[in-house]
Amino acid sequence: MNGRARIMVWYVAPDDQPDAVERAYDRISGDLEGTPGLLGNELLRRADDPLRVMVMSEWESLASFQQWESGTEHRAATSPLRPFADRYEIYEVVSAF
């Protein structure tokens, strides 16, 4: 396949600030624009629990994601979302139609 990678990060918003994750996502999205290898990302809200959201980002390759993640800009760029993080998973695209 084309070697693209998808990164899924799950977040939980606090009960008293249900839009906190969305505000943090909006805040950092502009900073991530133009990041080498990043093709785009989406903020997805769980249909049955509006406090649970996920950011899915698509990268040209796993290597491009790993290079960005190991750099100093990664922590600073994603710090507004970090307090709400629940878990993350990294996938490589192996087939698509």
Buried (B, 14 or more C-beta within 10 A) or exposed (E): EEEBBBBBBBBBBEEEEEEBBBEBBEEBBEEBEEBEBBEEBEBEBEEEEEBBBBBBBBBBBBEBBBBBBEEEEBEEBBEBBEEBBEEEEBEBBEEEE
